[in-house]
């Protein structure tokens, strides 16, 4: 059984590990080197959990390989967009899944959860900043009625390859109830 809950400080190492596992693929983040727990401590502690929380998904089944119960298998967070008061009701989504759990519907469940919870947080718009070559994420967001709101050509360099960034957006008050 999998459960979504607010992240706590004890989850930070797992959050960082999942994030770091995504870096080598050059598909999900613009970071090129691994980050440290220490470098994310301020980011985590200064989080306004009433408006821009971080949630984790736990797998409550005993893992046959690790023997660990309640293992964090993915996380999703909301962060303030553009850091000005006029944009307070818009949030940017970050979504990361542990490598061995990808393709199992965890991203879908986390995104559904955020879409459902966001109005309770006073949010009316959600944004995803996704590399154009990240087809799995683009398809996931499109499935939930996110539309392309922006296209930034060649704004990133990953291993000397110029990459485009797509901004996917969803107006929560306008979405269809087909989750």
C-alpha positions, 0 to 999 in steps of 0.5 A: 500500500502506498500513502502520501503525506507531508514530508518531515525533516527525516525525509530530507535525505531520501528526497535528496537521494531521489533527486540526485538519482534523476541528474544523470539522465539529463531529462528531469533537472538542470542540475549537473552535479549531485546536491547535498542534504546540507545544501537543501536544509534551508530550502526545506526548513523555510518551506511554508507548508500551509501554502507550498508543501512537500509531500512524499509517497511511502510504500508501506509494503515490506521490500524484499530487497531492502527489508525496509518498510515505509520507504519513500518512493517519490516526492512532489513539492510546490514552490512560489512562482516568481516570488512576488505577491501578485503571483501568490496563487500560482505554484510551480510543481517539482515531481521526482520518483525513485528510479526503481519505482518509475513507470508504476503510476506513482507520478500519476498519483502524486500529481492527482493529489496535488491537483486535488489539494492545491485549491485548499492551499489558495492556489488557482494555477499550477505550472510545470517547467519540463524539458522538451525531451522529457516525453514521459513528464510532458505526457503525464501533465497533458493527461491532467489537462495541463496545456503548453503556456510557454516555450523557451528554446535552447535555454539549457545546456546539458552535456553541450546539448542545447535543450528547450524548456516547456512551461505547462500550466493548469487553471484549477478553476477551469479544469475538467473533473476527469481525474 
